[in-house]
């Protein structure tokens, strides 16, 4: 069973940065892509950023230019560098991995941005 363990969430002020990490229990290249999603209170879960096995990235318009997704394949870990955070970025952030029609999710990590 695939396990995804997130870390790096916390409480920061507007304009500050955080880096989230997601460590997978299986090799990165066993997935077609991995990514980050978030869910704010009262809202649906939404895409933040994804990275494919080929290194292609995709970002939500709301985070383009502020967030960067990256990977360390030797550690089977995906990162999300978040800069210039605003209160609108407050949410539970989930790591996800996808392959062959299956999807796997981490337990989530809380990111809170105070004004």
C-alpha positions as CSV (number, residue, x, y, z in Angstrom):
1,X,0.0,0.0,0.0
2,X,1.4,3.4,-1.0
3,X,2.0,5.8,1.8
4,X,2.5,9.5,1.4
5,X,3.8,11.4,4.4
6,X,3.6,15.2,4.3
7,X,5.5,17.6,6.5
8,X,6.3,21.3,6.7
9,X,3.0,23.0,7.4
10,X,2.6,25.6,10.0
11,X,1.5,29.1,10.9
12,X,3.2,32.0,9.1
13,X,2.4,35.7,8.5
14,X,1.5,37.3,5.2
15,X,4.4,37.5,2.8
16,X,6.4,34.7,4.4
17,X,7.4,31.3,3.0
18,X,7.0,27.6,3.7
19,X,8.2,24.5,2.1
20,X,6.1,21.3,2.2
21,X,7.6,17.9,1.7
22,X,5.9,14.6,0.7
23,X,7.8,11.4,1.1
24,X,6.4,8.4,-0.8
25,X,6.9,4.8,0.3
26,X,7.5,3.7,-3.3
27,X,9.8,4.9,-6.1
28,X,8.8,8.2,-7.7
29,X,9.1,6.7,-11.1
30,X,6.4,4.1,-10.2
31,X,3.9,6.9,-10.5
32,X,2.8,8.9,-13.6
33,X,2.7,12.1,-11.6
34,X,2.6,13.5,-8.1
35,X,1.2,16.7,-6.8
36,X,-0.3,19.0,-4.2
37,X,-3.9,19.8,-3.6
38,X,-5.5,22.0,-0.9
39,X,-8.8,22.3,0.8
40,X,-9.9,25.4,2.6
41,X,-12.8,25.4,5.1
42,X,-16.1,25.3,3.3
43,X,-14.5,24.8,-0.1
44,X,-13.8,21.9,-2.4
45,X,-10.4,20.4,-2.7
46,X,-8.4,22.1,-5.5
47,X,-5.3,21.5,-7.5
48,X,-2.2,23.5,-6.5
49,X,0.6,22.0,-8.5
50,X,1.6,18.7,-10.2
51,X,4.8,17.3,-11.6
52,X,5.0,14.3,-14.0
53,X,7.5,11.5,-14.2
54,X,9.1,13.5,-17.1
55,X,9.4,16.6,-14.9
56,X,6.6,18.6,-16.5
57,X,4.8,20.9,-14.1
58,X,1.4,22.4,-13.8
59,X,0.1,25.1,-11.5
60,X,-3.2,26.7,-10.5
61,X,-3.4,30.2,-11.7
62,X,-3.7,31.5,-8.1
63,X,-0.2,30.2,-7.2
64,X,1.7,30.8,-10.4
65,X,4.9,32.8,-9.8
66,X,4.7,32.2,-6.0
67,X,4.8,28.4,-5.6
68,X,7.3,25.9,-7.1
69,X,6.9,22.2,-7.1
70,X,10.0,20.1,-7.4
71,X,11.2,16.5,-6.7
72,X,14.1,14.6,-5.4
73,X,13.8,11.2,-7.1
74,X,16.6,9.7,-5.0
75,X,14.5,10.4,-1.9
76,X,11.1,9.7,-3.6
77,X,10.1,13.1,-2.3
78,X,8.2,16.0,-3.8
79,X,8.4,19.5,-2.5
80,X,6.2,22.6,-2.6
81,X,8.0,25.8,-2.1
82,X,5.5,28.5,-1.2
83,X,6.5,32.1,-1.3
84,X,4.6,35.4,-0.7
85,X,1.9,33.6,1.2
86,X,-1.4,35.3,1.8
87,X,-4.4,34.4,4.0
88,X,-6.1,33.0,0.9
89,X,-3.5,30.2,0.9
90,X,-4.8,29.0,4.3
91,X,-5.9,25.4,3.8
92,X,-5.0,21.8,4.5
93,X,-2.5,20.7,1.9
94,X,-2.6,17.2,0.6
95,X,0.0,15.3,-1.3
96,X,-1.2,13.0,-4.0
97,X,0.3,10.3,-6.3
98,X,-1.3,8.9,-9.5
99,X,-0.7,5.8,-11.6
100,X,-2.7,3.5,-13.8
101,X,-6.1,4.9,-12.8
102,X,-5.3,4.8,-9.1
103,X,-4.7,7.7,-6.8
104,X,-3.2,7.9,-3.4
105,X,-3.4,10.6,-0.8
106,X,-1.5,11.8,2.3
107,X,-3.1,12.7,5.5
108,X,-2.7,16.4,4.9
109,X,-0.8,19.2,6.6
110,X,-2.3,22.5,7.8
111,X,-1.0,25.8,6.4
112,X,-2.3,28.9,8.1
113,X,-1.4,32.4,7.0
114,X,-2.2,35.2,9.3
115,X,-2.8,38.8,8.1
